[in-house]
Amino acid sequence: MDVAHLVFGIFGNASALFLFLAPVITFKRIIINKSTEKFSGIPYVMTLLNCLLSAWYGLPFVSPHNILVSAVNGAGAVIETIYVLIFIILAPKKEKGRILGLFTFVLSVFSAVVFVSLFALHDNSRKLFCGFAAAIFSIIMYGSPLSIMRLVIRTKSVEFMPFFLSLFVLLCGTSWFIFGVLGRDLFVAVPNGVGSALGAMQLILYFIYRNKKGVPMKQASTEEESMEMGDTKPYQEKQPNGTQG
C-alpha cells in the first residue's frame, strides 16, 4: 500500500507539473498577440489559490505524509502567479479589473487561512481546517473551466479550450484521487475525484467539437456580450428566422 501510495504521488506530481505548464502554448499566443482574446483568466486565479492552500495543507506540521502534495503545489503557485500577472497586464480593461480583484481575493483568503491555522488551531483541528479550505477551493478550481465548456457548446468550437490542458486535468485529478484513496485522505481524494470527472467531460466535449467549424468568433462575442447583459434579442435579430446557428 505504501509503495502504491508513493508511486501515485510521484505520478500525480508529474501530471500536475504538466498541467501547470500546459498553458504555456496559450500564453505564448497571448504574448505574441498582446491580447488575452476570449481566453478566461479565472481558471488560473483559482488554480493559484488551490496551489497555495494545497501547498500549505501538505506541510508536515499541518498534514503529515503529504510532502509530495506540498512540493508540487509550491511550484504550481509560482507558475500560476506568472500566468495571472500576464493576464492582468494584457487583458482588456474590464477583464483586467475582474482578474485583479480575484487575485486580491486569493491572497486575502490564503493569508486568513495561514493566520488562523497558525495562531488559533493545533494538531488535528489545524489539519481539518486547512483540509476543508484546500478541498473546497480545489473543487472550485476544477469547476472554473465550466464557463469555457459553456462557450464550447455555444460556439461549437474548441479554440479556447486547449486539448492538453483538459487532458492533464483528467490525469492530474485521477492520480491525486487514487493517492488520496490509498492514503485515506478525503481532503485529497474528494476534490480530485471531482476534477477527474470534469476533466473527462472536457475531453468528451473536445472530441465532439474538434472537427466542427463553429460559430465565427465575432458572432460568438456578440452572443456572449448579449447574454452577459441578460439580453439575447440583439443577437437573435441578426439570425434568419430567429435561429442561433
MARMI-510673 format. One record per atom (N, C-alpha, C): residue in one letter; atom name; x, y, z. Coordinates in pm, whole numbers, plus 50000, padded with zeros to 5 digits. Example, Ala and Ser with C-alpha at 12.3 -4.5 7.8 and 13.67 -1.06 7.14 Angstrom:
BEGIN
   code   site      xx      yy      zz
      A      N   51319   49431   50780
      A     CA   51230   49550   50780
      A      C   51320   49670   50780
      S      N   51285   49775   50708
      S     CA   51367   49894   50714
      S      C   51290   50003   50787
//
This chain:
BEGIN
   code   site      xx      yy      zz
      M      N   50084   49879   50000
      M     CA   50000   50000   50000
      M      C   50087   50126   50000
      D      N   50196   50125   50082
      D     CA   50284   50241   50091
      D      C   50357   50266   49959
      V      N   50398   50156   49892
      V     CA   50466   50171   49764
      V      C   50372   50229   49659
      A      N   50249   50177   49655
      A     CA   50149   50226   49559
      A      C   50117   50373   49587
      H      N   50108   50407   49714
      H     CA   50080   50545   49756
      H      C   50189   50638   49705
      L      N   50315   50595   49721
      L     CA   50428   50675   49674
      L      C   50429   50688   49522
      V      N   50401   50576   49453
      V     CA   50402   50575   49306
      V      C   50298   50672   49251
      F      N   50178   50666   49305
      F     CA   50073   50756   49254
      F      C   50100   50900   49295
      G      N   50170   50920   49407
      G     CA   50210   51055   49445
      G      C   50310   51113   49347
      I      N   50406   51030   49305
      I     CA   50505   51075   49207
      I      C   50439   51100   49072
      F      N   50350   51009   49032
      F     CA   50278   51027   48905
      F      C   50189   51152   48912
      G      N   50130   51173   49030
      G     CA   50049   51293   49050
      G      C   50132   51419   49038
      N      N   50253   51415   49093
      N     CA   50344   51530   49081
      N      C   50377   51559   48935
      A      N   50409   51452   48859
      A     CA   50446   51469   48719
      A      C   50329   51525   48638
      S      N   50210   51467   48656
      S     CA   50093   51511   48579
      S      C   50051   51652   48621
      A      N   50067   51685   48750
      A     CA   50033   51820   48797
      A      C   50128   51923   48736
      L      N   50256   51886   48728
      L     CA   50353   51978   48669
      L      C   50322   52003   48522
      F      N   50286   51896   48450
      F     CA   50245   51912   48310
      F      C   50118   51996   48300
      L      N   50027   51979   48398
      L     CA   49904   52059   48400
      L      C   49937   52206   48417
      F      N   50028   52237   48507
      F     CA   50067   52376   48530
      F      C   50137   52437   48408
      L      N   50212   52354   48335
      L     CA   50288   52403   48221
      L      C   50210   52397   48089
      A      N   50099   52324   48087
      A     CA   50020   52310   47964
      A      C   49978   52443   47902
      P      N   49944   52546   47983
      P     CA   49901   52673   47923
      P      C   50013   52755   47860
      V      N   50138   52707   47865
      V     CA   50249   52785   47808
      V      C   50222   52820   47662
      I      N   50168   52724   47585
      I     CA   50137   52749   47444
      I      C   50033   52860   47431
      T      N   49933   52854   47517
      T     CA   49829   52957   47517
      T      C   49888   53095   47548
      F      N   49975   53100   47649
      F     CA   50031   53229   47689
      F      C   50133   53280   47588
      K      N   50195   53190   47514
      K     CA   50283   53233   47405
      K      C   50200   53308   47301
      R      N   50083   53254   47270
      R     CA   49992   53319   47175
      R      C   49944   53454   47230
      I      N   49910   53456   47359
      I     CA   49864   53580   47422
      I      C   49971   53689   47416
      I      N   50095   53651   47446
      I     CA   50205   53749   47446
      I      C   50234   53799   47305
      I      N   50234   53707   47207
      I     CA   50260   53746   47069
      I      C   50152   53842   47018
      N      N   50025   53811   47048
      N     CA   49913   53895   47002
      N      C   49888   54014   47094
      K      N   49955   54014   47210
      K     CA   49936   54121   47310
      K      C   49789   54137   47346
      S      N   49719   54024   47352
      S     CA   49577   54024   47385
      S      C   49539   53889   47443
      T      N   49450   53889   47543
      T     CA   49403   53764   47601
      T      C   49285   53707   47523
      E      N   49240   53781   47419
      E     CA   49129   53738   47333
      E      C   49010   53692   47418
      K      N   48956   53569   47387
      K     CA   48842   53519   47464
      K      C   48885   53417   47569
      F      N   49016   53405   47591
      F     CA   49062   53314   47695
      F      C   49019   53368   47831
      S      N   48983   53277   47919
      S     CA   48940   53317   48054
      S      C   49058   53311   48150
      G      N   49070   53414   48234
      G     CA   49177   53416   48333
      G      C   49136   53354   48465
      I      N   49005   53328   48480
      I     CA   48954   53276   48608
      I      C   49018   53142   48647
      P      N   49031   53045   48554
      P     CA   49092   52917   48595
      P      C   49232   52933   48653
      Y      N   49310   53028   48603
      Y     CA   49447   53045   48651
      Y      C   49449   53106   48791
      V      N   49357   53197   48817
      V     CA   49350   53258   48950
      V      C   49305   53154   49053
      M      N   49203   53074   49017
      M     CA   49154   52973   49110
      M      C   49256   52861   49128
      T      N   49332   52830   49024
      T     CA   49438   52731   49037
      T      C   49546   52781   49131
      L      N   49576   52910   49125
      L     CA   49674   52970   49216
      L      C   49629   52952   49361
      L      N   49503   52981   49389
      L     CA   49453   52967   49526
      L      C   49460   52821   49570
      N      N   49422   52731   49480
      N     CA   49429   52588   49512
      N      C   49572   52546   49543
      C      N   49667   52594   49463
      C     CA   49808   52560   49485
      C      C   49858   52610   49620
      L      N   49824   52733   49653
      L     CA   49868   52791   49780
      L      C   49812   52714   49898
      L      N   49681   52685   49895
      L     CA   49618   52616   50006
      L      C   49664   52470   50016
      S      N   49679   52405   49899
      S     CA   49724   52265   49899
      S      C   49869   52254   49945
      A      N   49953   52350   49905
      A     CA   50093   52350   49950
      A      C   50099   52367   50100
      W      N   50014   52454   50154
      W     CA   50010   52475   50299
      W      C   49959   52350   50371
      Y      N   49855   52289   50315
      Y     CA   49798   52168   50376
      Y      C   49899   52054   50379
      G      N   49984   52044   50278
      G     CA   50079   51934   50268
      G      C   50201   51948   50358
      L      N   50220   52063   50423
      L     CA   50336   52081   50511
      L      C   50328   51988   50632
      P      N   50440   51934   50677
      P     CA   50440   51833   50785
      P      C   50370   51876   50913
      F      N   50378   52004   50950
      F     CA   50315   52046   51076
      F      C   50164   52069   51061
      V      N   50114   52056   50937
      V     CA   49970   52065   50914
      V      C   49914   51926   50885
      S      N   49976   51857   50789
      S     CA   49928   51725   50746
      S      C   50047   51633   50717
      P      N   50080   51542   50808
      P     CA   50194   51452   50789
      P      C   50177   51362   50666
      H      N   50288   51322   50609
      H     CA   50291   51226   50497
      H      C   50235   51283   50367
      N      N   50228   51414   50354
      N     CA   50176   51474   50231
      N      C   50275   51573   50171
      I      N   50405   51550   50194
      I     CA   50505   51645   50145
      I      C   50506   51653   49992
      L      N   50468   51543   49923
      L     CA   50461   51546   49776
      L      C   50354   51645   49730
      V      N   50245   51653   49805
      V     CA   50138   51748   49775
      V      C   50191   51891   49788
      S      N   50266   51915   49895
      S     CA   50320   52047   49921
      S      C   50422   52089   49816
      A      N   50508   51996   49777
      A     CA   50617   52029   49683
      A      C   50565   52073   49547
      V      N   50478   51992   49488
      V     CA   50432   52024   49353
      V      C   50342   52146   49352
      N      N   50264   52166   49457
      N     CA   50176   52283   49461
      N      C   50252   52411   49489
      G      N   50366   52401   49557
      G     CA   50451   52517   49574
      G      C   50505   52565   49440
      A      N   50550   52468   49358
      A     CA   50597   52501   49223
      A      C   50482   52556   49139
      G      N   50365   52495   49154
      G     CA   50247   52540   49079
      G      C   50208   52683   49114
      A      N   50222   52719   49240
      A     CA   50186   52855   49283
      A      C   50273   52959   49212
      V      N   50403   52929   49197
      V     CA   50493   53021   49127
      V      C   50452   53035   48980
      I      N   50426   52922   48915
      I     CA   50388   52922   48773
      I      C   50257   52996   48751
      E      N   50158   52967   48835
      E     CA   50026   53030   48818
      E      C   50032   53180   48845
      T      N   50118   53222   48936
      T     CA   50134   53366   48962
      T      C   50182   53438   48836
      I      N   50274   53375   48764
      I     CA   50324   53434   48640
      I      C   50211   53447   48538
      Y      N   50128   53341   48524
      Y     CA   50016   53346   48431
      Y      C   49920   53460   48466
      V      N   49887   53469   48595
      V     CA   49791   53571   48640
      V      C   49844   53711   48613
      L      N   49971   53734   48638
      L     CA   50030   53866   48614
      L      C   50027   53902   48465
      I      N   50051   53802   48379
      I     CA   50043   53826   48234
      I      C   49900   53866   48197
      F      N   49803   53798   48256
      F     CA   49663   53830   48228
      F      C   49629   53972   48273
      I      N   49676   54007   48391
      I     CA   49647   54141   48444
      I      C   49707   54249   48353
      I      N   49823   54221   48296
      I     CA   49890   54319   48210
      I      C   49823   54331   48073
      L      N   49784   54217   48013
      L     CA   49740   54217   47874
      L      C   49589   54206   47852
      A      N   49512   54182   47957
      A     CA   49367   54167   47941
      A      C   49300   54301   47915
      P      N   49183   54302   47848
      P     CA   49105   54424   47832
      P      C   49070   54484   47969
      K      N   49035   54610   47970
      K     CA   49016   54682   48096
      K      C   48917   54613   48189
      K      N   48803   54569   48136
      K     CA   48700   54506   48219
      K      C   48752   54376   48279
      E      N   48815   54293   48196
      E     CA   48869   54165   48242
      E      C   48986   54187   48336
      K      N   49067   54289   48307
      K     CA   49182   54321   48393
      K      C   49136   54349   48536
      G      N   49030   54429   48548
      G     CA   48977   54462   48681
      G      C   48923   54340   48752
      R      N   48856   54252   48677
      R     CA   48799   54132   48738
      R      C   48909   54038   48788
      I      N   49013   54018   48707
      I     CA   49121   53928   48745
      I      C   49202   53987   48861
      L      N   49223   54119   48859
      L     CA   49297   54182   48968
      L      C   49219   54168   49099
      G      N   49086   54184   49090
      G     CA   49002   54167   49209
      G      C   49008   54024   49262
      L      N   49004   53927   49173
      L     CA   49013   53786   49213
      L      C   49150   53754   49273
      F      N   49253   53814   49215
      F     CA   49389   53793   49264
      F      C   49402   53844   49408
      T      N   49344   53961   49433
      T     CA   49344   54018   49568
      T      C   49267   53929   49664
      F      N   49154   53875   49617
      F     CA   49072   53784   49697
      F      C   49152   53658   49733
      V      N   49224   53604   49637
      V     CA   49306   53483   49658
      V      C   49409   53505   49767
      L      N   49482   53615   49758
      L     CA   49585   53645   49857
      L      C   49523   53667   49996
      S      N   49406   53728   49999
      S     CA   49337   53752   50127
      S      C   49293   53621   50192
      V      N   49233   53532   50111
      V     CA   49187   53404   50164
      V      C   49304   53321   50216
      F      N   49410   53315   50137
      F     CA   49526   53237   50179
      F      C   49587   53293   50307
      S      N   49600   53424   50315
      S     CA   49656   53487   50435
      S      C   49570   53457   50558
      A      N   49438   53459   50540
      A     CA   49347   53432   50651
      A      C   49360   53287   50698
      V      N   49370   53193   50604
      V     CA   49384   53052   50640
      V      C   49515   53029   50715
      V      N   49624   53088   50667
      V     CA   49754   53074   50733
      V      C   49749   53131   50874
      F      N   49692   53249   50888
      F     CA   49686   53316   51019
      F      C   49606   53234   51120
      V      N   49487   53190   51078
      V     CA   49401   53114   51169
      V      C   49465   52981   51207
      S      N   49521   52911   51108
      S     CA   49579   52779   51135
      S      C   49703   52787   51224
      L      N   49777   52895   51214
      L     CA   49899   52910   51295
      L      C   49870   52954   51438
      F      N   49776   53047   51454
      F     CA   49758   53110   51585
      F      C   49632   53068   51660
      A      N   49539   53000   51593
      A     CA   49415   52964   51662
      A      C   49392   52814   51671
      L      N   49465   52736   51591
      L     CA   49438   52592   51586
      L      C   49565   52510   51607
      H      N   49546   52386   51647
      H     CA   49659   52297   51671
      H      C   49624   52154   51630
      D      N   49726   52078   51594
      D     CA   49715   51935   51568
      D      C   49602   51902   51470
      N      N   49507   51813   51513
      N     CA   49404   51764   51421
      N      C   49309   51874   51376
      S      N   49279   51969   51465
      S     CA   49188   52078   51427
      S      C   49251   52164   51317
      R      N   49382   52180   51322
      R     CA   49453   52255   51217
      R      C   49444   52181   51084
      K      N   49465   52049   51089
      K     CA   49457   51968   50967
      K      C   49316   51974   50908
      L      N   49215   51962   50991
      L     CA   49076   51965   50944
      L      C   49043   52098   50878
      F      N   49082   52207   50944
      F     CA   49053   52341   50892
      F      C   49122   52365   50758
      C      N   49251   52336   50752
      C     CA   49327   52357   50628
      C      C   49282   52260   50520
      G      N   49247   52138   50560
      G     CA   49199   52039   50463
      G      C   49068   52079   50400
      F      N   48975   52127   50480
      F     CA   48847   52174   50426
      F      C   48867   52291   50332
      A      N   48953   52385   50371
      A     CA   48979   52502   50287
      A      C   49039   52459   50153
      A      N   49139   52371   50159
      A     CA   49204   52324   50037
      A      C   49107   52246   49948
      A      N   49024   52161   50010
      A     CA   48929   52080   49933
      A      C   48824   52166   49864
      I      N   48769   52262   49937
      I     CA   48665   52349   49880
      I      C   48718   52425   49759
      F      N   48836   52484   49773
      F     CA   48888   52564   49662
      F      C   48948   52478   49551
      S      N   48981   52353   49583
      S     CA   49022   52261   49477
      S      C   48903   52231   49386
      I      N   48787   52210   49447
      I     CA   48665   52185   49370
      I      C   48630   52307   49286
      I      N   48643   52426   49346
      I     CA   48616   52549   49271
      I      C   48714   52563   49154
      M      N   48841   52528   49178
      M     CA   48941   52535   49071
      M      C   48903   52442   48956
      Y      N   48869   52319   48990
      Y     CA   48834   52223   48886
      Y      C   48705   52265   48814
      G      N   48618   52338   48885
      G     CA   48493   52381   48823
      G      C   48504   52509   48744
      S      N   48617   52581   48759
      S     CA   48631   52711   48692
      S      C   48626   52703   48539
      P      N   48672   52594   48474
      P     CA   48661   52588   48328
      P      C   48518   52565   48277
      L      N   48420   52556   48367
      L     CA   48282   52534   48322
      L      C   48235   52645   48228
      S      N   48284   52768   48251
      S     CA   48245   52879   48164
      S      C   48298   52858   48023
      I      N   48419   52802   48012
      I     CA   48476   52772   47881
      I      C   48403   52656   47816
      M      N   48363   52557   47895
      M     CA   48285   52445   47841
      M      C   48153   52496   47785
      R      N   48096   52592   47854
      R     CA   47972   52653   47806
      R      C   47995   52724   47672
      L      N   48109   52795   47662
      L     CA   48142   52863   47537
      L      C   48163   52764   47423
      V      N   48226   52650   47454
      V     CA   48248   52546   47353
      V      C   48114   52496   47298
      I      N   48020   52471   47387
      I     CA   47889   52420   47346
      I      C   47815   52523   47262
      R      N   47825   52651   47300
      R     CA   47752   52757   47230
      R      C   47813   52788   47094
      T      N   47946   52786   47087
      T     CA   48012   52822   46961
      T      C   48045   52702   46874
      K      N   48031   52582   46936
      K     CA   48068   52458   46864
      K      C   48214   52463   46817
      S      N   48299   52523   46901
      S     CA   48441   52537   46870
      S      C   48522   52513   46995
      V      N   48636   52443   46981
      V     CA   48723   52415   47095
      V      C   48846   52505   47095
      E      N   48840   52613   47018
      E     CA   48956   52701   47004
      E      C   49007   52752   47137
      F      N   48914   52782   47229
      F     CA   48954   52842   47356
      F      C   48949   52743   47472
      M      N   48950   52612   47440
      M     CA   48963   52509   47542
      M      C   49077   52417   47499
      P      N   49201   52451   47533
      P     CA   49318   52375   47487
      P      C   49310   52227   47525
      F      N   49344   52141   47429
      F     CA   49335   51996   47449
      F      C   49423   51949   47563
      F      N   49550   51991   47564
      F     CA   49643   51938   47663
      F      C   49607   51983   47805
      L      N   49548   52101   47817
      L     CA   49503   52146   47948
      L      C   49394   52052   48000
      S      N   49299   52018   47914
      S     CA   49191   51926   47952
      S      C   49245   51787   47983
      L      N   49340   51740   47902
      L     CA   49398   51608   47923
      L      C   49468   51598   48058
      F      N   49546   51700   48092
      F     CA   49621   51693   48217
      F      C   49533   51721   48339
      V      N   49419   51786   48319
      V     CA   49321   51797   48428
      V      C   49273   51656   48464
      L      N   49242   51576   48361
      L     CA   49198   51439   48384
      L      C   49307   51355   48451
      L      N   49429   51360   48397
      L     CA   49538   51278   48451
      L      C   49574   51319   48594
      C      N   49580   51450   48615
      C     CA   49617   51501   48747
      C      C   49509   51467   48850
      G      N   49383   51492   48814
      G     CA   49273   51462   48905
      G      C   49268   51315   48941
      T      N   49286   51229   48842
      T     CA   49280   51085   48864
      T      C   49395   51038   48953
      S      N   49516   51088   48925
      S     CA   49634   51047   49003
      S      C   49620   51085   49150
      W      N   49580   51210   49176
      W     CA   49568   51254   49315
      W      C   49447   51193   49384
      F      N   49345   51158   49306
      F     CA   49229   51089   49364
      F      C   49273   50953   49419
      I      N   49348   50878   49339
      I     CA   49397   50747   49384
      I      C   49495   50762   49500
      F      N   49581   50864   49492
      F     CA   49675   50893   49601
      F      C   49598   50918   49732
      G      N   49492   50997   49722
      G     CA   49411   51027   49841
      G      C   49339   50906   49895
      V      N   49288   50821   49805
      V     CA   49219   50699   49848
      V      C   49316   50604   49919
      L      N   49434   50584   49859
      L     CA   49533   50496   49919
      L      C   49583   50550   50054
      G      N   49591   50682   50064
      G     CA   49637   50743   50189
      G      C   49523   50771   50286
      R      N   49402   50730   50247
      R     CA   49282   50752   50330
      R      C   49267   50898   50371
      D      N   49290   50985   50273
      D     CA   49281   51129   50297
      D      C   49170   51186   50209
      L      N   49053   51207   50269
      L     CA   48937   51256   50193
      L      C   48960   51396   50138
      F      N   49043   51475   50207
      F     CA   49068   51612   50161
      F      C   49146   51615   50030
      V      N   49216   51507   50000
      V     CA   49286   51494   49872
      V      C   49200   51419   49772
      A      N   49135   51311   49818
      A     CA   49060   51224   49727
      A      C   48935   51289   49668
      V      N   48853   51352   49751
      V     CA   48723   51403   49705
      V      C   48736   51511   49598
      P      N   48810   51621   49623
      P     CA   48818   51725   49520
      P      C   48883   51677   49391
      N      N   48980   51587   49403
      N     CA   49046   51538   49282
      N      C   48959   51437   49208
      G      N   48870   51369   49279
      G     CA   48772   51285   49212
      G      C   48679   51370   49127
      V      N   48638   51485   49182
      V     CA   48556   51580   49106
      V      C   48633   51630   48985
      G      N   48762   51662   49006
      G     CA   48846   51710   48896
      G      C   48861   51608   48787
      S      N   48875   51481   48824
      S     CA   48887   51374   48725
      S      C   48762   51367   48639
      A      N   48645   51376   48702
      A     CA   48518   51370   48628
      A      C   48504   51489   48533
      L      N   48538   51609   48581
      L     CA   48527   51728   48497
      L      C   48628   51726   48383
      G      N   48747   51672   48410
      G     CA   48845   51658   48304
      G      C   48795   51565   48194
      A      N   48729   51457   48234
      A     CA   48672   51364   48136
      A      C   48564   51433   48053
      M      N   48482   51517   48119
      M     CA   48377   51591   48047
      M      C   48437   51687   47945
      Q      N   48547   51753   47981
      Q     CA   48612   51845   47889
      Q      C   48664   51770   47765
      L      N   48724   51654   47787
      L     CA   48776   51577   47675
      L      C   48663   51526   47585
      I      N   48552   51488   47645
      I     CA   48436   51445   47566
      I      C   48389   51558   47475
      L      N   48380   51679   47534
      L     CA   48340   51796   47454
      L      C   48441   51822   47343
      Y      N   48569   51807   47376
      Y     CA   48673   51832   47276
      Y      C   48656   51740   47155
      F      N   48634   51612   47182
      F     CA   48623   51517   47071
      F      C   48492   51531   46995
      I      N   48390   51587   47061
      I     CA   48263   51611   46991
      I      C   48277   51727   46893
      Y      N   48348   51834   46935
      Y     CA   48350   51957   46856
      Y      C   48483   51985   46786
      R      N   48581   51897   46797
      R     CA   48715   51928   46744
      R      C   48717   51948   46593
      N      N   48632   51881   46518
      N     CA   48633   51891   46372
      N      C   48522   51981   46317
      K      N   48454   52049   46407
      K     CA   48345   52136   46363
      K      C   48397   52278   46341
      K      N   48338   52345   46242
      K     CA   48381   52482   46210
      K      C   48351   52577   46324
      G      N   48233   52562   46381
      G     CA   48196   52650   46491
      G      C   48141   52783   46446
      V      N   48089   52858   46539
      V     CA   48036   52991   46513
      V      C   48152   53088   46500
      P      N   48153   53178   46399
      P     CA   48260   53278   46389
      P      C   48275   53353   46520
      M      N   48400   53378   46562
      M     CA   48422   53435   46693
      M      C   48362   53573   46711
      K      N   48353   53651   46603
      K     CA   48290   53783   46614
      K      C   48144   53767   46651
      Q      N   48080   53668   46587
      Q     CA   47939   53642   46614
      Q      C   47923   53587   46756
      A      N   48017   53498   46795
      A     CA   48012   53440   46930
      A      C   48031   53548   47035
      S      N   48119   53645   47006
      S     CA   48144   53754   47101
      S      C   48018   53836   47122
      T      N   47944   53860   47012
      T     CA   47820   53935   47022
      T      C   47721   53862   47111
      E      N   47715   53729   47092
      E     CA   47623   53650   47173
      E      C   47664   53653   47319
      E      N   47795   53638   47346
      E     CA   47842   53637   47484
      E      C   47809   53769   47554
      E      N   47834   53880   47484
      E     CA   47809   54011   47544
      E      C   47661   54029   47572
      S      N   47576   53984   47478
      S     CA   47432   53997   47497
      S      C   47385   53914   47615
      M      N   47438   53790   47626
      M     CA   47398   53703   47734
      M      C   47444   53756   47869
      E      N   47563   53817   47873
      E     CA   47614   53873   47998
      E      C   47521   53982   48050
      M      N   47456   54054   47957
      M     CA   47366   54162   47997
      M      C   47224   54109   48015
      G      N   47206   53977   47999
      G     CA   47075   53919   48017
      G      C   46981   53946   47901
      D      N   47034   53971   47782
      D     CA   46951   54006   47668
      D      C   47000   53931   47545
      T      N   46918   53841   47491
      T     CA   46957   53765   47373
      T      C   46896   53821   47246
      K      N   46807   53917   47256
      K     CA   46736   53967   47138
      K      C   46825   54028   47032
      P      N   46924   54114   47070
      P     CA   47007   54175   46967
      P      C   47076   54070   46881
      Y      N   47118   53959   46942
      Y     CA   47186   53856   46865
      Y      C   47086   53778   46781
      Q      N   46970   53748   46838
      Q     CA   46870   53670   46768
      Q      C   46819   53743   46645
      E      N   46807   53875   46653
      E     CA   46752   53951   46542
      E      C   46842   53946   46420
      K      N   46973   53912   46440
      K     CA   47066   53909   46328
      K      C   47062   53775   46256
      Q      N   46989   53675   46315
      Q     CA   46987   53544   46257
      Q      C   46857   53524   46177
      P      N   46861   53454   46066
      P     CA   46742   53425   45988
      P      C   46645   53344   46071
      N      N   46519   53385   46068
      N     CA   46411   53315   46138
      N      C   46434   53304   46289
      G      N   46520   53393   46342
      G     CA   46545   53396   46486
      G      C   46628   53281   46539
      T      N   46694   53208   46449
      T     CA   46777   53095   46495
      T      C   46912   53145   46540
      Q      N   46985   53058   46613
      Q     CA   47116   53096   46665
      Q      C   47221   53000   46612
      G      N   47217   52966   46489
      G     CA   47305   52862   46437
      G      C   47448   52897   46436
//
